[in-house]
């Protein structure tokens, strides 16, 4: 059973189809692994083991992922009748209804839902250390952060609890944990996966649902399960030519790839470790036949971007907190929130609706200026997944907002502009620090080109298979 837990989700599904293991047996093994490992990791904050075991025996045999265990991030991915905390005590006692569309599709595909993973309060930072549930540790070094906001999901997958887990990315929250935990993490094109029925969009379009996985084929197949717009969605991503799972193994052709080792804005300290990771990935891509040259969108250097991006996120958090007050029947006092979020809510309350619209309009222009780079003949952009090297728990201090916000801004400097554009981007585990900690590199593609990302990522994975040494 130990070897089956080391398989990716596609492999586990095949093992069930081949009769090597039953859905209940695999579910029991995953539960045992969570119970053995989570005491020191603190990745799983809500457990539904009894329901999962009961459901494991009722899945139709033709479901493509019949009996494969999965964990849901406790932010988004709403499940009817189950606790939904979003990393905050403010939601104590509240459950969710109805199921999110993504959860409905996961059930239809045969996944067994084991519970929910830890996340920072309302997903607003890049480390998973909520006051409500305590910090999640990185399986590669328990003193280090697994990233955020999908840190609980990434830690659980890296530690072998499940083969994949749901995630979401509003400023880097899939790619950053994937980088820090040695996983594959793809942020889809804006509108590829519906946020309904609860929402039309997240963070004014910055946030997208997705997964953290151990393999490119799992990332592709899982996105196939949940992709697609629903009636009433405000927009939809461009159609894909075929299922993403069918792109694995396809020749991407010779591509023109630009790469960045330092941030063009000039205010982000350059890390030799991150630069080494990107240069190594560039050499690998060149060896695979691609044309790789230094350079990236000039718009990434615009100094006003962090201010407008931060303001839009704060406005969305202010709206979320106001709605939460209505839901529970009592307004949320900022003092009930962690200091970071209290400050953001106060900022939002000091802004007007025209302020918010003007920030959105600035982002409209930024998106066009960024997208003009593709017209220069580039197919992909290579850069770090994270703007800082792997960092210990406590590095984002809860009691020093200026330091915390500055460090966070540096950390998301290569990811948040991609959220603003709506482009897809994937983090791949291609580097380790001298201490053995994972470092991911990021490839971004034009809007709608997840197919190209999957082809290239699979080509890279074949050439340099990913190692998952945190699993027992």
C-alpha positions as CSV (number, residue, x, y, z in Angstrom):
1,X,0.0,0.0,0.0
2,X,2.9,2.3,0.7
3,X,4.0,2.1,-3.0
4,X,0.5,2.9,-4.1
5,X,0.4,6.1,-2.1
6,X,3.6,7.2,-3.9
7,X,1.9,6.9,-7.3
8,X,0.4,10.0,-8.8
9,X,-3.4,10.2,-9.1
10,X,-3.4,8.9,-12.6
11,X,-1.4,5.9,-11.5
12,X,-3.7,5.3,-8.4
13,X,-6.8,5.4,-10.7
14,X,-5.2,2.8,-12.9
15,X,-4.3,0.6,-9.9
16,X,-8.0,0.6,-8.9
17,X,-9.1,-0.2,-12.4
18,X,-6.6,-3.1,-12.5
19,X,-7.9,-4.5,-9.3
20,X,-4.7,-4.0,-7.3
21,X,-6.6,-2.1,-4.6
22,X,-10.2,-1.1,-3.9
23,X,-11.3,2.5,-3.4
24,X,-12.0,1.9,0.3
25,X,-8.5,0.4,0.8
26,X,-6.8,3.3,-0.9
27,X,-8.9,5.7,1.1
28,X,-8.0,3.9,4.3
29,X,-4.3,4.1,3.4
30,X,-4.5,7.8,2.8
31,X,-6.3,8.4,6.1
32,X,-3.6,6.4,7.9
33,X,-0.9,8.5,6.2
34,X,-2.7,11.7,7.3
35,X,-3.0,10.5,10.9
36,X,0.7,9.5,10.9
37,X,2.1,12.6,9.4
38,X,-0.2,15.5,10.2
39,X,0.8,15.9,13.8
40,X,4.0,17.6,12.8
41,X,2.8,19.2,9.6
42,X,-0.6,20.6,10.5
43,X,-1.8,20.5,6.9
44,X,-5.4,19.1,7.3
45,X,-7.7,21.3,9.4
46,X,-11.1,19.7,8.8
47,X,-11.5,15.9,8.4
48,X,-14.4,14.0,7.0
49,X,-13.0,10.5,7.1
50,X,-16.2,8.6,8.0
51,X,-18.1,10.2,5.2
52,X,-15.2,9.5,2.8
53,X,-15.1,5.8,3.7
54,X,-18.8,5.5,3.2
55,X,-18.7,7.3,-0.2
56,X,-15.7,5.3,-1.4
57,X,-17.8,2.2,-2.0
58,X,-20.6,4.0,-4.0
59,X,-18.6,5.5,-6.9
60,X,-19.6,4.3,-10.4
61,X,-17.0,2.1,-11.9
62,X,-16.7,4.2,-15.1
63,X,-15.6,7.4,-13.1
64,X,-12.1,8.3,-14.4
65,X,-10.6,8.9,-10.9
66,X,-12.8,6.4,-9.1
67,X,-11.6,6.0,-5.5
68,X,-8.6,8.4,-5.7
69,X,-8.4,10.4,-2.4
70,X,-8.1,14.2,-2.6
71,X,-8.0,17.1,-0.2
72,X,-9.8,20.4,-0.7
73,X,-8.2,23.8,0.1
74,X,-10.2,25.5,2.9
75,X,-10.7,28.6,0.7
76,X,-13.0,28.3,-2.2
77,X,-13.8,24.8,-3.2
78,X,-17.0,25.0,-1.1
79,X,-18.6,21.7,0.0
80,X,-22.2,21.6,1.3
81,X,-22.7,20.8,4.9
82,X,-19.0,20.9,5.8
83,X,-17.1,23.5,7.9
84,X,-15.6,26.3,5.8
85,X,-13.2,28.5,7.7
86,X,-11.1,30.2,5.1
87,X,-8.4,30.2,7.8
88,X,-10.3,32.5,10.1
89,X,-12.1,32.2,13.5
90,X,-14.6,34.7,12.2
91,X,-16.4,31.9,10.3
92,X,-16.7,29.7,13.4
93,X,-19.7,27.5,13.3
94,X,-20.6,28.3,9.7
95,X,-21.0,25.6,7.0
96,X,-21.4,26.0,3.3
97,X,-24.1,25.3,0.8
98,X,-24.4,24.4,-2.0
99,X,-21.4,22.6,-3.4
100,X,-19.1,24.6,-5.6
101,X,-19.2,23.6,-9.3
102,X,-15.6,22.4,-9.1
103,X,-16.5,20.1,-6.1
104,X,-19.5,18.8,-8.1
105,X,-17.2,17.8,-11.0
106,X,-14.6,16.3,-8.7
107,X,-17.3,14.0,-7.2
108,X,-18.5,13.1,-10.7
109,X,-15.0,12.2,-11.6
110,X,-14.8,9.7,-8.7
111,X,-12.5,11.5,-6.3
112,X,-12.9,10.7,-2.6
113,X,-13.0,14.0,-0.6
114,X,-11.0,13.5,2.7
115,X,-11.2,16.9,4.2
116,X,-9.9,20.5,4.0
117,X,-6.4,21.9,4.1
118,X,-4.9,24.8,6.0
119,X,-4.7,28.3,4.5
120,X,-3.8,31.7,5.8
121,X,-6.7,33.9,6.9
122,X,-8.7,34.7,3.8
123,X,-5.7,33.7,1.6
124,X,-4.2,37.1,1.8
125,X,-0.5,36.2,2.3
126,X,2.2,33.8,1.0
127,X,2.7,31.7,4.1
128,X,0.3,29.4,5.9
129,X,0.4,30.5,9.5
130,X,-3.2,31.4,10.5
131,X,-3.9,32.3,14.1
132,X,-7.1,30.1,13.9
133,X,-5.3,26.8,13.1
134,X,-1.6,27.4,13.6
135,X,1.2,27.1,11.1
136,X,1.7,24.4,8.5
137,X,5.3,23.1,8.2
138,X,7.1,22.3,5.0
139,X,7.8,18.5,4.7
140,X,11.3,19.2,3.4
141,X,12.2,21.1,6.6
142,X,9.7,21.5,9.4
143,X,11.2,24.9,10.3
144,X,10.4,26.3,6.9
145,X,7.1,27.5,5.3
146,X,5.3,25.5,2.6
147,X,4.1,28.8,1.2
148,X,0.6,30.1,0.9
149,X,-2.1,30.5,0.5
150,X,-2.4,26.9,-0.7
151,X,0.3,25.8,1.7
152,X,-1.8,23.1,3.5
153,X,-2.6,21.5,0.2
154,X,1.1,21.6,-1.0
155,X,2.4,20.2,2.3
156,X,-0.1,17.4,2.2
157,X,0.8,16.3,-1.4
158,X,4.5,16.6,-0.8
159,X,4.3,14.5,2.3
160,X,2.4,11.7,0.5
161,X,-1.0,12.1,2.2
162,X,-2.7,12.4,-1.2
163,X,-1.5,12.5,-4.8
164,X,-3.1,15.9,-5.5
165,X,-5.1,18.6,-3.7
166,X,-7.1,21.6,-4.8
167,X,-5.6,25.0,-4.7
168,X,-6.3,28.6,-5.9
169,X,-4.1,31.5,-7.0
170,X,-4.8,35.2,-6.7
171,X,-1.2,36.5,-6.5
172,X,0.9,33.3,-6.6
173,X,-1.0,31.0,-4.2
174,X,-0.6,27.9,-6.4
175,X,2.8,28.5,-7.9
176,X,4.5,29.7,-4.6
177,X,3.6,26.6,-2.5
178,X,4.3,24.3,-5.5
179,X,7.8,25.9,-5.7
180,X,8.5,25.6,-2.0
181,X,7.2,22.0,-1.8
182,X,8.7,20.6,-5.0
183,X,5.4,20.2,-6.9
184,X,3.7,21.0,-10.2
185,X,1.4,24.0,-9.8
186,X,-0.5,25.5,-12.8
187,X,-2.5,28.7,-12.5
188,X,-5.1,28.4,-15.4
189,X,-6.2,31.2,-17.7
190,X,-8.7,33.5,-16.2
191,X,-12.2,32.0,-16.6
192,X,-11.0,28.5,-17.3
193,X,-12.5,27.1,-14.1
194,X,-15.8,28.5,-12.8
195,X,-16.0,30.0,-9.3
196,X,-19.8,29.5,-9.2
197,X,-22.3,29.4,-7.8
198,X,-21.0,31.5,-5.0
199,X,-18.9,33.9,-7.1
200,X,-18.5,35.1,-10.6
201,X,-14.8,36.0,-10.1
202,X,-12.3,36.2,-7.3
203,X,-10.3,39.3,-6.4
204,X,-11.7,41.1,-9.5
205,X,-10.5,38.3,-11.8
206,X,-7.0,37.8,-10.3
207,X,-7.9,34.5,-8.5
208,X,-8.2,31.2,-10.3
209,X,-8.9,27.6,-9.0
210,X,-6.4,24.9,-9.7
211,X,-4.3,22.0,-8.2
212,X,-1.0,21.1,-6.7
213,X,0.2,17.8,-8.0
214,X,3.3,15.6,-8.4
215,X,3.2,15.2,-12.2
216,X,2.3,17.1,-15.3
217,X,-0.2,14.5,-16.4
218,X,-2.1,14.8,-13.1
219,X,-2.2,18.6,-13.5
220,X,-3.6,18.2,-17.0
221,X,-6.1,15.6,-16.2
222,X,-7.4,17.3,-13.0
223,X,-7.9,20.6,-14.9
224,X,-9.8,18.6,-17.6
225,X,-12.2,17.5,-14.8
226,X,-13.1,21.0,-13.5
227,X,-12.6,23.2,-16.6
228,X,-15.5,24.8,-18.4
229,X,-17.8,27.8,-17.9
230,X,-21.3,27.6,-16.5
231,X,-24.3,29.8,-17.4
232,X,-24.0,33.1,-15.6
233,X,-20.2,33.2,-15.4
234,X,-19.0,36.7,-16.3
235,X,-16.5,35.4,-18.8
236,X,-14.9,32.2,-20.1
237,X,-11.3,31.3,-21.2
238,X,-10.6,30.7,-24.9
239,X,-11.5,27.1,-25.9
240,X,-8.7,24.5,-25.9
241,X,-8.1,22.5,-29.0
242,X,-8.4,19.2,-27.1
243,X,-8.3,17.8,-23.6
244,X,-5.2,18.9,-21.7
245,X,-4.4,15.2,-20.8
246,X,-4.0,14.7,-24.6
247,X,-1.3,17.4,-24.7
248,X,1.1,15.3,-22.5
249,X,3.7,13.9,-24.8
250,X,2.8,16.1,-27.8
251,X,5.8,17.8,-29.5
252,X,5.6,21.6,-28.6
253,X,7.8,22.4,-31.6
254,X,10.7,24.9,-31.4
255,X,9.6,27.8,-29.2
256,X,11.0,31.2,-28.6
257,X,11.3,31.8,-24.8
258,X,12.3,34.9,-23.0
259,X,13.7,34.7,-19.5
260,X,14.2,36.9,-16.4
261,X,16.6,36.3,-13.5
262,X,16.1,39.7,-12.0
263,X,12.8,41.7,-11.7
264,X,12.7,44.6,-14.2
265,X,11.1,46.9,-11.6
266,X,14.5,47.1,-9.9
267,X,13.3,47.2,-6.3
268,X,13.3,43.4,-5.8
269,X,16.6,42.1,-4.4
270,X,18.0,39.5,-6.8
271,X,18.7,36.1,-5.3
272,X,21.6,34.1,-6.7
273,X,19.7,30.8,-5.9
274,X,16.7,31.9,-7.9
275,X,18.8,33.2,-10.7
276,X,20.7,29.8,-10.8
277,X,17.4,28.0,-11.0
278,X,16.2,30.1,-14.0
279,X,19.6,29.8,-15.8
280,X,19.5,26.1,-15.3
281,X,16.0,25.8,-16.7
282,X,16.9,28.0,-19.6
283,X,19.9,25.7,-20.4
284,X,17.6,22.7,-20.2
285,X,15.0,24.3,-22.6
286,X,17.8,25.2,-25.0
287,X,19.0,21.6,-24.9
288,X,15.5,20.5,-25.9
289,X,15.7,22.6,-29.0
290,X,14.1,25.9,-28.0
291,X,15.4,29.4,-28.6
292,X,16.0,31.0,-25.2
293,X,17.1,34.6,-24.8
294,X,17.1,37.1,-21.9
295,X,14.2,39.5,-21.7
296,X,10.6,39.9,-20.7
297,X,7.7,42.4,-20.8
298,X,8.9,46.0,-20.1
299,X,5.5,46.6,-18.4
300,X,6.6,44.4,-15.5
301,X,8.9,47.2,-14.4
302,X,6.1,49.7,-14.0
303,X,6.4,51.1,-10.4
304,X,2.6,51.7,-10.0
305,X,1.7,48.1,-10.3
306,X,2.1,47.0,-6.6
307,X,0.0,50.0,-5.4
308,X,-3.0,49.2,-7.7
309,X,-2.7,45.5,-7.3
310,X,-2.7,45.8,-3.5
311,X,-5.6,48.2,-3.5
312,X,-7.8,45.9,-5.6
313,X,-7.0,43.0,-3.3
314,X,-7.8,45.2,-0.2
315,X,-11.1,46.3,-1.7
316,X,-12.1,42.7,-2.4
317,X,-11.2,41.7,1.2
318,X,-13.2,44.6,2.5
319,X,-16.2,43.4,0.5
320,X,-15.7,39.8,1.7
321,X,-15.6,40.9,5.3
322,X,-18.7,43.0,4.9
323,X,-20.6,40.1,3.4
324,X,-19.4,37.8,6.2
325,X,-20.8,40.2,8.7
326,X,-24.2,40.0,7.0
327,X,-24.0,36.2,6.9
328,X,-23.4,35.9,10.6
329,X,-25.7,38.7,11.5
330,X,-23.1,40.9,13.1
331,X,-20.6,43.3,11.5
332,X,-17.0,42.2,11.6
333,X,-14.8,44.5,13.6
334,X,-11.3,44.8,12.1
335,X,-9.9,43.8,15.6
336,X,-11.4,40.3,15.1
337,X,-9.0,39.9,12.1
338,X,-5.3,39.2,12.0
339,X,-3.4,42.5,11.9
340,X,-2.6,42.2,8.2
341,X,-6.2,41.8,7.2
342,X,-7.4,44.4,9.7
343,X,-5.1,46.9,8.0
344,X,-6.3,45.9,4.5
345,X,-10.0,46.2,5.6
346,X,-9.3,49.7,7.0
347,X,-7.6,50.6,3.7
348,X,-10.6,49.4,1.8
349,X,-13.0,51.4,4.0
350,X,-11.0,54.5,3.2
351,X,-11.4,54.1,-0.6
352,X,-14.3,55.0,-2.7
353,X,-16.1,53.1,-5.5
354,X,-14.4,55.5,-8.1
355,X,-11.0,54.7,-6.5
356,X,-11.7,51.0,-7.1
357,X,-12.8,51.5,-10.7
358,X,-9.7,53.7,-11.5
359,X,-7.5,50.9,-10.2
360,X,-9.3,48.4,-12.4
361,X,-8.9,50.7,-15.4
362,X,-5.2,51.0,-14.6
363,X,-5.0,47.2,-14.7
364,X,-6.8,47.1,-18.0
365,X,-4.0,49.2,-19.5
366,X,-1.3,47.1,-17.7
367,X,-2.7,43.9,-19.2
368,X,-2.6,45.4,-22.7
369,X,1.0,46.7,-22.2
370,X,2.1,43.3,-20.8
371,X,0.4,41.4,-23.7
372,X,2.1,43.5,-26.3
373,X,5.3,41.5,-25.5
374,X,3.8,38.4,-27.2
375,X,3.6,40.4,-30.4
376,X,7.4,40.5,-30.5
377,X,7.4,36.8,-31.4
378,X,7.7,35.1,-28.0
379,X,5.9,31.9,-27.1
380,X,6.7,31.6,-23.4
381,X,8.2,33.6,-20.5
382,X,10.6,31.9,-18.0
383,X,11.3,33.4,-14.6
384,X,11.3,32.5,-10.9
385,X,8.1,31.2,-9.3
386,X,8.9,33.1,-6.1
387,X,10.7,36.4,-5.7
388,X,12.6,35.3,-2.6
389,X,14.5,32.1,-1.6
390,X,12.7,29.5,0.6
391,X,12.0,31.1,4.0
392,X,11.4,29.9,7.5
393,X,8.1,30.0,9.4
394,X,7.8,33.4,11.1
395,X,9.6,35.2,8.3
396,X,6.4,37.1,7.5
397,X,6.0,38.7,11.0
398,X,2.4,39.2,12.2
399,X,3.4,42.1,14.4
400,X,5.5,44.2,12.0
401,X,3.1,45.1,9.1
402,X,5.6,47.2,7.2
403,X,8.2,44.4,7.1
404,X,5.5,41.8,6.4
405,X,4.1,43.7,3.5
406,X,7.5,44.5,2.0
407,X,8.6,40.9,2.2
408,X,5.3,39.8,0.7
409,X,5.6,42.3,-2.2
410,X,9.0,40.9,-3.0
411,X,7.8,37.3,-2.8
412,X,4.9,37.8,-5.3
413,X,6.8,40.1,-7.7
414,X,7.0,37.4,-10.4
415,X,3.6,35.9,-9.8
416,X,1.1,38.7,-9.2
417,X,1.6,40.4,-12.6
418,X,0.6,37.1,-14.2
419,X,-2.7,37.1,-12.2
420,X,-3.3,40.7,-13.4
421,X,-2.9,39.6,-17.0
422,X,-5.1,36.5,-16.7
423,X,-2.4,34.4,-18.4
424,X,-1.8,30.8,-17.4
425,X,1.5,29.9,-15.7
426,X,3.0,26.8,-14.3
427,X,5.7,26.2,-11.6
428,X,7.9,23.2,-12.1
429,X,10.3,21.7,-9.5
430,X,13.6,21.9,-11.2
431,X,16.1,23.2,-8.6
432,X,17.2,22.6,-5.0
433,X,19.1,24.9,-2.6
434,X,22.3,23.8,-1.1
435,X,20.3,22.8,2.0
436,X,18.0,20.6,-0.2
437,X,15.0,22.8,-0.2
438,X,12.9,22.9,-3.5
439,X,12.9,25.9,-5.7
440,X,10.5,26.1,-8.6
441,X,10.8,28.0,-11.9
442,X,7.8,29.5,-13.7
443,X,6.7,29.4,-17.3
444,X,3.9,31.8,-18.4
445,X,2.0,31.6,-21.7
446,X,-0.4,33.8,-23.6
447,X,-4.1,33.7,-22.5
448,X,-5.7,30.4,-23.3
449,X,-2.5,28.5,-24.0
450,X,-2.5,26.0,-21.2
451,X,-2.1,23.4,-23.9
452,X,1.4,24.8,-24.8
453,X,2.4,24.9,-21.1
454,X,1.4,21.3,-20.6
455,X,3.3,20.2,-23.7
456,X,6.5,21.9,-22.6
457,X,6.1,21.0,-19.0
458,X,5.8,17.3,-19.9
459,X,8.8,17.6,-22.2
460,X,10.8,19.0,-19.3
461,X,9.5,16.3,-17.0
462,X,10.6,13.6,-19.4
463,X,14.1,15.1,-19.7
464,X,14.5,15.7,-16.0
465,X,12.1,13.6,-13.9
466,X,10.8,15.4,-10.8
467,X,12.0,14.0,-7.5
468,X,9.7,13.9,-4.5
469,X,12.0,13.1,-1.6
470,X,9.8,14.4,1.2
471,X,7.5,11.3,0.8
472,X,8.4,8.3,3.1
